[in-house]
Amino acid sequence: MDIMEKDAKYVAGTYGRFPVVIERGKGSVAYDADGKRYIDLEAGYGTNSFGFCDDEWLAAVTAQLGRVQHTSNLYYTSPCAELAELLSEKTGLAKTFFTNSGGEANECALKCARKYGTTVKGPDCYTIVTMKDSFHGRSFGAVTATGVEHYHDSFGPMVPGFVYTELNDCEGLREVVKANNVAAIMLEFVQGEGGVNVVAPEYVDTIRELAEENDILVIADEVQAGNGRTGKLYSYMHYDIEPDIVTTAKGLGSGLPIGACMFNAKTQSVLVPGDHGSTYGGNPVACAGALSVIGRIDDAFLAEVNKKAAYIKGELMGAENVAELTGLGLMIGIVPEKGSAADIVNECLKNGVLCITAGGNKVRLLPPLNIPDDLLAEATAVVKAAFAAQK
Ligand SMILES: *Cc1c(COP(=O)(O)O)cnc(C)c1O
């Protein structure tokens, strides 16, 4: 039986896959089982920050694998402590709880917000406000936080105490905060799955004002937009706000499962021993890989990310059949004038470029942050041609 048949027969059918078996990769290039070459503008939903099997990351990970691959959280390990310190130095946040995924990082944030609201502000202060078209994960809390009905369908009842509002609707947010006893407002500063939608600065100002007036926690979901993806280390850093809780995952591990829930001075001591945990959280191999990733995302590196982003935008702005570009940095949404984003993605795949769709009929690009300029030019030309080919 070939791989695709075997997968269809034995792997639970929760994914729609492209008919490609990725066999190996190096940097921004992948090869399928037939030896066909693909330039990767998807990077595992923006996970492989430094592409496939990056040398420095591989060395850090394999060295740690040969020392200690795992211990329980009853003991200390160095990569976990070092990574928490590095994240704190780079963000000014106080402490980190490590997880294995973005959804799990968001669960930690939601639990922290509920405990803060109900213990500091009163037993009825538990409502969490999230945005329509958001995406926060698949576990019950995270999927309830996700403001898209389709993800809730047939799994009800959802977790109580969530209210949804339209992104960038300042008046709508004021009304929701007035009508509910709100513990936290949670948002992606650039929505990924929902359509690479960028939050407006005035909206962030409104969030900040409401949060200050009402002691509401601000949770930034940086699972997709974090770790250099938007041209800043975290996407909230484009705005005038300091979130109380920042969650991240995807690009943090550059391909190994790790997530993080970071707390500021106000939230760092809310969760105490016994409140929360994760068996694999802070795994030394995943943390060693993340150290090699975060350690390299400095101002010079981010300037390169922004240069690559400007190149793609320059090529696609006004290109045939391109109606609109959205996003920040190397998190890019492209709206076709005609044709479906899914057809364009399939055309790219046929021509050796991996990319994906996002909500609102958009093609989404999330290339490795260090994609070489020549590969970027080659792949961008393929994307441009795929847009032009739509009838
Ligand atoms: C992918 C994603 C998640 C969920 O992360 P998992 O690692 O799949 O649990 C949460 N929030 C955002 C913004 C995401 O893009």
PDBQT file of the ligand as one rigid body, heavy atoms in Angstrom, charges set to zero:
ROOT
HETATM    1  C1  LIG A 401      -2.315  27.479  15.235  1.00  0.00    +0.000 C 
HETATM    2  C2  LIG A 401      -2.875  28.460  16.189  1.00  0.00    +0.000 A 
HETATM    3  C3  LIG A 401      -3.306  28.067  17.475  1.00  0.00    +0.000 A 
HETATM    4  C4  LIG A 401      -3.348  26.616  17.901  1.00  0.00    +0.000 C 
HETATM    5  O1  LIG A 401      -2.048  26.103  18.007  1.00  0.00    +0.000 OA
HETATM    6  P1  LIG A 401      -1.848  24.502  18.093  1.00  0.00    +0.000 P 
HETATM    7  O2  LIG A 401      -0.366  24.365  18.284  1.00  0.00    +0.000 OA
HETATM    8  O3  LIG A 401      -2.357  23.911  16.833  1.00  0.00    +0.000 OA
HETATM    9  O4  LIG A 401      -2.615  24.049  19.287  1.00  0.00    +0.000 OA
HETATM   10  C5  LIG A 401      -3.738  29.046  18.343  1.00  0.00    +0.000 A 
HETATM   11  N1  LIG A 401      -3.753  30.336  18.000  1.00  0.00    +0.000 NA
HETATM   12  C6  LIG A 401      -3.347  30.753  16.780  1.00  0.00    +0.000 A 
HETATM   13  C7  LIG A 401      -3.364  32.212  16.450  1.00  0.00    +0.000 C 
HETATM   14  C8  LIG A 401      -2.911  29.828  15.829  1.00  0.00    +0.000 A 
HETATM   15  O5  LIG A 401      -2.532  30.235  14.612  1.00  0.00    +0.000 OA
ENDROOT
TORSDOF 0
